[in-house]
Amino acid sequence: MSIRTWALVVGGAAALTACASSPSEQSNEAPIRALLSADVMMFVSFDTNADLSVSADEIQAGIEREFARADANHDNQIQPIEFQNWSTLVLGGSALGPFRLDFDRNVDNVITRDEFVTEINGRVRDYDTDSNGALSRSEFVRLVGQARPPSVRRPMAPMGPGGMGGPGS
């Protein structure tokens, strides 16, 4: 994954977050952060007609394309090393998820076409919040509240002659 592509995805998320609420809502609520999962990069690549929405047909074609890419030796199953290589190439790294065991639910060290399709379709359903069968950009952004509001850092007191702060420090 190139830095430029990653920057575009993060920038798009920031833009969607800014558009998602009005300025008055932003100032009255706790600060928010936008999160993107690594699988979003894969789903965005499914948008072959560049209409900024991933249709059901594009999703199915994308699943087939990604299974073929992951199944490097074309034996109709994905071995752990094939999954790791695919994950690094498509998802930006195997440490980001989805993880191999998300696909290999029976833990037999092989991801079949059915397991791959089932997992990707499950993720599509998770993102498709309006249940229309297509994925829009706004459905990829997850907003979460921060644990605490950001704090304002106070300037340090000037250093006195003995290395200590001045009076009142």
N, C-alpha and C positions, 0 to 999 in steps of 0.2 A: 504494500500500500504506500503510495507516494505521499510525501508530506503535503503536497498541494491538494490531493484528494481529501486527506484527513482534515486539512484546514477548511476546505469547502463544506464538509459535513458539519464540523463544529460551528463554522460561521452561519450556516443555514439554521442550525439549532438555536443559535443566539438570536437570529432574526425572527424565527418563529416564536420564541419565548417573548420577545419584545412586542410582537403583534398580538400575542394571545390574551393580553389584558390591557385595559386602559391605564393611562398614567395615574388616575385617581385610585384605581384598584392597587396599583403597585405601591403607592405611598401608604395605603391604609393596612396592608397585610404584611406579614413577615416576609423577609426576602426569600426568593425562590431560586432554585438551581434547575437547569435542564440536564437530563441524563439521556444518553444514547447508548444502546447496546451495540456490540460489534456486529450482530446479525443485521442491523439496519443498513450497514454498508452493502451487504449482499442484496437486500431487498431493493435498495435504490438502483442497483445495477440491473434489476429485472425490468426496469422502465425503458423498454427498447424503443418506444415511439416518442420519448422525451416530452410527454404531456404532464409530467409531475404527479402522475397517479399510476399505481401499479394495478392493472386489471387482473381479473381471475385468470384469463388466458396467459397473460405475461407471467403470472406467478407460476402456473403449471409448466410453461416453457422454461422458465428460470430454474425450477427445481430439476427438470430433466438435464439442463445444461450443467448445473452444478454437480449433479450426481456423476455425469460423464467426466467432468473435470476431476472430481475427487477419486474416481475409480481409475487410477492411472494405468493399471495393467489390464483393464477391461474384462475382469472376471466376474462382473456383476455383483461385487461386494467390496466394501471399503475396509481395508486392514488398518490397524492403528497407525502405522507409519504413513499410509496414504492420507488418513484423516489429519494427521499432524501437518503434513505438507499442504493440504488443501486449506486447513484452518489458518495457517500462516499467510498463505497467498490471498485468500478471500476475506477472512475475518480480521486480519491484522495481527494474528498471533494466537497460539493455542492457550495462552493464559487468560484470554479475555472472555471466552465463552461465546456461543454455546460449546459445551465440552463434549468429548467423545461419548461419555456415558449418558449424556442427554439423548443421544441417538441410539446407542447400544443398550437398550433397556433390559435385555436378557443377559447382559454381561458375558457374551460368548466370544468377545474380541473380534467380532465381525459385524459390520453395519450393512444390512441388506438394503436393497432398493426400497422395500416396504418400510423399514425402520427410518430410513432417510426421509422419505416422503411424509410419513406420519409426523415426524418431529418438525419438519419445516411447516407443514400445514397447521400444526398446533400453534406454532409461533405466529403464523399469519392470523389465526383466530384471536390470539392474544392482542395483537396490534389493531385488528379491525374493530375498533370501538363502536362504529356505527353499523356494523354487521351488513355492509353492502357488498361484500365480496372483493372489494378493491382496497388498496392501501394508499392513503393520501399522506403527504409529508407531515401534516400536523399530527397524524396518528403515531408517528415514530417518536415524538418528543414526550418524555415523561417528566412532569414537574414534581419536585419534592421540596418540602419546606426545610430550611436549614435547622440544625439542632439548636442554634442560638443566634440572635442577631449579631452582626459584626460589631466589634467594640472599637472605640476610638482610642488610639494610642496617645498617651500623654507624652509631651516632650520631657526629656531627662533634664534634671536640674544641672546648671553649669557646675563644673568642677571647681572646688575651692583649692586653696594652697596645699592642703594636706591630702589631696586626692579625693576628698569627700565633697559632697554637694554643698552648695552655699547654705545660708540660713534658711531654716524651715525645711530642710531635706531630711 
